[in-house]
Structure formats: C-alpha cells, structure tokens
Amino acid sequence: MARIENGNALTTALLQPGAKFQTDGYGLVTGVAVFKEDQAGSSAFLARGEPFPGTAFSFCKVHKASTSLDALGIATYTVDYVGIGSGGVSSALTKTQITGSQGLTSESITTHPNFFELATGFSGNPIAGVGLVDGGTLAVPKYAAAASESDNTTVYRGFNGATFKNKNGGPFMGFQVPQYKGYYGKSNYLAPQTSFAGHFYTTDTSYVIGMRDRVGKTSPTNQFAGVKVVPDYVGTTFLNGSKHTLLLSQVSFEDFGLLYKVSFEVRFNREGYEPSVYAAA
C-alpha cells in the first residue's frame, strides 16, 4: 500500500511540542527536546555544540542525541542540551556547588600544636615542653638528663615521659616512662581534619587550566584561580599568621557539550602550610 503524505514534508527537522529545561540552582541549565525529520534530511543540527533553535534557550548547546527511525521513513531525534544561565556567576561560569567534612585522622604526636609550647585552648603543661634546665626555649630546648629505661644510657626528658636523644632535643624517642599511662608507648593522636569538595561548570578553558595548575598550592582566601572553593559562611580569609591554611589537593575535569565540569578537593590545616614546602597559588 502506497504511503499517503500530507502536511509538512519534514525536509528539515521540526521541533516538537514539550521541550523541557531546568536549572540546578547554581547556573547550570539542562534540557531535552524532540525533533522529527524525514530520514533523508540533514542531521547537522545534532552536532556537539549546536545551539537550541529557540531564543530563550539559545545559550544551551547540544551535548548528546539519540535517533529512532520508524517504518514510514521518519527520524525522531531526542536531544540533550546544556548551558549556563542567569543563575551562574557569569555566562561562562556557574556558581560552585560545595560540600565540607570534618573528621579525625591519625598524625604523629610531635605535630600536635600543644607538643612543645602551651597552645590556645589547653591548660597546664604542654605535652613535652621545651625543658626546664637553664630556661629552655622553642629555639633551644634544654631537657633534663635521665637514665634510659632500656639500657641505662643517658637520655633527656621533658614532661609526661617525653624522651629525647639529646639535651637540646634531637630525635624524639617516644614516651618511655610507664608512670604516665596516658602517654606511655603512644606515638600518634587523632587530629581534626577539614576538607572541602565541589564542582563547577564553565565554557572558559582558562578556569580549567587555572585550577589544574594550582594543585598542590595554597591560598589565603576562599578562592583559587578566581573560583570560590569554600563558601563565604565558612570564611573568606584563611591565614594563620603569614601561613595560608587552604591547600588545593585535587582537580579533575570532563567535557559536557561545550561545557567543562571541573571537580576539586581542598584541605584546610588550621596550623597553616609551610610556604617553603607549599607554594602560594
């Protein structure tokens, strides 16, 4: 039986009613639209990066598409679009979606802020101190001589059985006095660790390269490469004296249409990162 054709010949793709677009609240807009066309027509409009054929969402570009062919020679295209709308930082950058976590991780007891000198929030003596012999200081500790518990050689002790090889410190040999049960044999403690993770979308590769190039570097603010990586309600200044307390520890990126999704992780160290070890971003 011959096919009877009436109406639009569908020589070019025709947008069907019911296209849907939504925003994620951070500026990313995604949409799905359906087109119908004679299967002999051009599918050039499906190419990655082609704009949506409607003024209101023309900033959205093709990300991917699927095609189905029916028995009457008509192609039905389902097309996914992505773009950055007015809810973003700019037309080239979405706002950053960020999560944070606070937990404890095992670290050497010698890195404890209260190990040598009494730190804010602590009372009594520091953990090991700097020694009381002839007025020890952080620059020049002076620990008292004592006999080793193991071989009767001379060692040097601070508070709580903290034992050092030399009078002026030297290698820390551990807590070697059983009298101090809370310290004896201990070498680590649970230190607070804060980390942030997030992602953003951009059409500008300079943000991608800028974030990539700053991995392993520190910042005194809540931004890297012009991208906010920590929300303002957490803080905008991240300094401990002259040390930066934020470190960009990881960045990954992938393509979506003509957008780039950049994911990252940031570590916060309340003591700050040594500038001779970690360069400033």
N, C-alpha and C positions, 0 to 999 in steps of 0.2 A: 504494500500500500504506500503510495507516494506521501511524502511529508507535506503538510499544508502550512505555509509560513504567513503570519500576519503580524502587523505592528513593527516594532524596532528590529532591524536586521542584526543587531548586536555585532556590527563590524568592528566597533571599539568597545572596550569594557564599560559596562554600565553599573554604577554604584547602586546597590540595593538598599532599601529602607532598613533601619535598625542598627546602624553603626554605633558602637559603644566606646566611650573614652572615660578614663578615670585617672585621678591623681592620687599619689601615695601620701600627700600631705607635706612632702619635702621638695616638691617641684617636678618630680618625675611623672610624666603623663604616658599612659599606655592605652592602646585602643585596638579594636578588632573591627574590620569592615569586610563585607562580602560583595564581590563583583561577579557579573555574568557577561559572557562574551562568546561569540562564535569561536569554535576551537581553531579556526584558521586565522584569527586575529592576532595582533601583536601583544606579547606579554612583557614588553619593555617596562611598563609601569610597576612591575613586580621586583625590579632590580633593587638591591640593597641601597638604601639612602634616598629612594624616590619619595617625594612629598605626598601627603594625603591630599586628594583633589577637592579640598574644601577650605575656604578661607579661615574659618575658626580654628582649625587644627592643622593648617598647612605646615606648622613648625614640626609636626610629627612625621618621621620618616620610616620607610619600610625596614622592618627587622627581619621578618621571615614570612613565607607564604606557603600555602598548600593548594593543590588543584585537584578537582574531581571532574571527570568527563561523563556525560550521560549519553543515552542511546540516540538522542536527537542531534548530537554534534555540538552541544553547548558546554562550555567550560565554566565551572563555578570556582572562583578563587576566594579563599579565606586568607586575609592579610593581617599580620600583626604590625602595629606601628608603635614607635617610641619617640619621645621628645621631652624637652624641658619647658615647662610652662611658667606662668607668672608667680607661682609659689616658691620658685628657687631663689638663689642668691642673685643670679643673673640669667640671661638667656643661654649662657654657656655652662652654668654650674648650679647643681641642686644644693640644697642645704644638706648637711651631713647628718646621717642617722647614727646615733652613738649609743653604745651600751657600756657600762662600767661594772667592775667586780672588785671586791675587797676580800682578801683571804690571808692565810698564813703560809709561809714557806720556810723550810729549814735553811738556816745560814750559820756560818761559823760564829761562835760566841764572841770572837775578837772583833767582829764588825758591829757588835751591839753599841748603840750610842752612849750607853752608861758604863762601858767597859773600863775606860781609863779615867774619865772625869765625870763628875755628877751631872747628869743631863736633866733638862727641864721635865718635871712630872715625876721625878724619882726622889726618894728621901734616904737619909742615912749615908752609907758609904757607896762609892761606885763599886762595880763588880771586882775589878782587880786593883784599881787605883794606879798611882804613879810612884808609890813608895814613900815612906816617911823618913828615910835615912838622909840626913843633911838637906832636907827640903827638896824632895823630888818634884819635877815638873813634867809636863807632857813632852817638852823638847828633850829633857834629860831625866828620865825616870831613875830613881835610886831605891832599889829594893833591898830588903834585909836578907843577909845570908842565913841559910838554914841547911840542915843535913838532908840529903835525899832519902826518901823512904825506901828506895830500892837497893842502892849500893853505897850509901853513906858518903857519897861525894857532895861537894858544896853546890847548892842551888840557891836561888833567890826568890823570895816570896812577897806577894802583895796581899790584898785582902782575900778572904774566903778560900785560902789554899791555892790561889793562882800562883803557878810556879814558872819561873823564867830561867834561862841558862846563864844569863849574865846579870850583873848588878844593874846595868843600865837598860835592861830589857832583853834584847836579843830574841831568839826563838821562844815562843810560848810553849811550854811543855805540858800544859794542862792543869787541871785541878787535882792535886795529888795528896790532899790531906783528908782522910776519912771523917774527921771531926765535922767537916762542912758537908753534911749529907745532901743538901740541895744542889751542890756543885760537883761533888766528887765524881770523877770519871766523865763528866759531861763535856762535850766539845761543840755542841750546836744548840741553837734555840729557835723558836718559831717567831719569825719576823713578819710584820704586816707587809703585804704586797698589794698594790693597787694597779690595775690595768684597765685600759680602755680599748674598745674595738669599734669599728664603724665602717661605713661605706658612703660614697657619693657617686654621682654621675656627672659627666662633663662631655662637652663636644670639643674642648680645647686640650690638645695633647700637652701643652705646657704644664698643666696641672698634673698630668700623669708622670711626665719626666721629672717635674719638680719634687713630687713625693718620692719617686723611686730614688732620686739622687740624695735624699736626706735620711735614708735608712741608716741607723747607727749614729745619728747626730741628735743633739739636744736643742731644746727651745726654752726660753724664759717666759713665753706666753702660751696661750692655748691654741696656737696656730703653727702649722708647717706649710711652707710654700703657698701662703695665702689661703689655706683651707683650715677651718675651725675643726680641731680634732677632739676637743674637750668642751662640753657645754659651759656657757657663762655662769650658770648657777653653781658649778663646781669651783670655778675660779678662772680668772683671766691672767693672773701673774703667777709664775711658777719659778720662784727663786728661793734658795737658802743661802743667804749672804750673796756671794758672787757666783754660786754654782746654780746651774739650771737643773730643774728637777723632773723635766719631761724628756723621754727618750723615744724616738720613733724606731720601733723594733722590727716591724714587718710591713711590707706593701705588696699587694698583688693586684692585677688588673686584667680585664677582659672586654671584648667588643660586644656591643648590642646595637645593631644598625649602625648609625653614625655616632653613637654614644660610646663612652668608655666608662665602665664601672670600676672604681678604684676602692679596694678594701685595705684596711690598715689595722695595726695594733700599736698602742703606745703604752709605755711603762712609766710609772711615777715612783720616784725614790725621794722620800722626804729629806734625806741627808744631802741630796744633790749628787750629780755625776761629776767626777773629776775632769776638769777641762783639758788636762794633759793626756787623758785617755779617750774622752769622747768629745769630738769637735762640735762646735756650735753650728746649728743649721743656718 
